[in-house]
Amino acid sequence: MPSNDKMLLEGILSRTDVAYLKGNKQLIEDSFVSIAKSVRFLGFYDDKNILKTKDEKGQQRSCLEAFSEVMAKRMEHTRNDRDLVVMRHNFVIENEKKERWGHSSTWIESG
């Protein structure tokens, strides 16, 4: 791996929060491998992709804005593609008597 690509990946991985994995080395390794594959798939190692770090007014863009732009280009739909959105929310509800119960909400839409 070229040194610039290695620096990019190390920078991403060093900022990755893996606390929720509670020190499980295998899960952390699997997560890092998945991130590395995603970075490659999205084209971050391609010299043709120029990451725009400033907006039209010269203001610094957030990492999320720059990342979203790269992702949108890579994942652009063709006329034969369709969207599928699946969302699931799990809630724990508590009333004034401190009684608790669970509620789930699921939304699926295709277009």
C-alpha positions as CSV (number, residue, x, y, z in Angstrom):
1,M,0.0,0.0,0.0
2,P,1.4,3.4,-0.9
3,S,2.4,5.6,2.0
4,N,-0.2,8.3,1.3
5,D,-3.0,5.6,1.3
6,K,-1.5,4.1,4.5
7,M,-1.5,7.5,6.2
8,L,-5.1,8.0,5.2
9,L,-6.3,4.7,6.5
10,E,-4.3,5.0,9.8
11,G,-5.8,8.5,10.3
12,I,-9.3,7.1,9.8
13,L,-8.7,4.1,12.1
14,S,-7.1,6.2,14.8
15,R,-10.3,8.2,15.0
16,T,-12.6,5.2,15.1
17,D,-14.5,4.7,18.4
18,V,-14.3,1.0,19.2
19,A,-15.2,1.3,22.9
20,Y,-18.5,-0.4,22.3
21,L,-16.6,-3.6,21.3
22,K,-15.3,-3.8,24.9
23,G,-11.7,-4.7,24.0
24,N,-12.7,-7.8,21.9
25,K,-9.6,-8.0,19.6
26,Q,-11.3,-10.1,17.0
27,L,-14.3,-7.7,16.7
28,I,-12.0,-4.7,16.5
29,E,-9.8,-6.3,13.8
30,D,-13.0,-7.3,11.8
31,S,-14.3,-3.7,12.1
32,F,-11.0,-2.3,10.9
33,V,-10.9,-4.7,8.0
34,S,-14.4,-3.7,7.1
35,I,-13.5,0.0,7.2
36,A,-10.5,-0.5,5.0
37,K,-12.6,-2.4,2.4
38,S,-15.2,0.4,2.5
39,V,-12.5,3.1,2.0
40,R,-11.2,1.2,-1.0
41,F,-14.7,0.6,-2.4
42,L,-15.6,4.3,-2.1
43,G,-12.5,5.2,-4.1
44,F,-10.5,7.1,-1.5
45,Y,-7.3,5.6,-2.8
46,D,-8.0,6.7,-6.3
47,D,-5.9,9.7,-7.3
48,K,-8.7,10.9,-9.6
49,N,-10.9,11.6,-6.6
50,I,-10.1,15.0,-5.3
51,L,-11.5,15.6,-1.8
52,K,-12.9,19.1,-1.5
53,T,-12.0,20.4,1.9
54,K,-13.4,23.9,1.4
55,D,-16.8,25.1,0.1
56,E,-17.4,27.7,-2.6
57,K,-16.9,30.5,-0.1
58,G,-13.5,29.1,1.0
59,Q,-14.9,27.9,4.3
60,Q,-13.6,24.6,5.8
61,R,-16.1,21.8,5.2
62,S,-16.8,19.2,7.8
63,C,-15.4,15.7,7.4
64,L,-19.0,14.5,7.0
65,E,-19.7,16.8,4.1
66,A,-16.5,15.8,2.3
67,F,-17.2,12.1,2.9
68,S,-20.8,12.4,1.8
69,E,-19.8,13.9,-1.5
70,V,-17.4,11.0,-2.2
71,M,-20.0,8.5,-1.2
72,A,-22.7,10.1,-3.3
73,K,-20.5,9.9,-6.4
74,R,-19.5,6.3,-5.9
75,M,-23.0,5.2,-5.1
76,E,-24.8,7.2,-7.8
77,H,-27.8,5.3,-9.2
78,T,-28.4,4.3,-12.8
79,R,-31.8,4.5,-14.2
80,N,-32.3,0.8,-13.5
81,D,-31.4,1.1,-9.8
82,R,-34.1,1.3,-7.1
83,D,-33.9,2.5,-3.5
84,L,-34.9,0.5,-0.5
85,V,-35.0,2.1,2.9
86,V,-35.5,0.0,6.1
87,M,-35.6,1.7,9.5
88,R,-36.2,0.0,12.8
89,H,-36.6,1.9,16.1
90,N,-36.7,0.2,19.5
91,F,-38.0,2.3,22.4
92,V,-38.3,1.7,26.1
93,I,-41.2,3.8,27.4
94,E,-41.6,4.7,31.0
95,N,-44.8,6.3,32.5
96,E,-45.1,8.5,35.6
97,K,-45.5,5.4,37.8
98,K,-42.0,4.2,36.6
99,E,-43.6,1.3,34.7
100,R,-41.7,0.3,31.6
101,W,-42.4,-1.5,28.4
102,G,-40.9,-1.8,25.0
103,H,-42.2,-0.6,21.7
104,S,-40.8,-1.2,18.2
105,S,-41.5,0.7,15.0
106,T,-40.5,-0.5,11.5
107,W,-40.6,1.4,8.3
108,I,-39.9,-0.1,4.8
109,E,-40.1,1.8,1.6
110,S,-39.0,1.1,-1.9
111,G,-38.9,3.4,-4.9
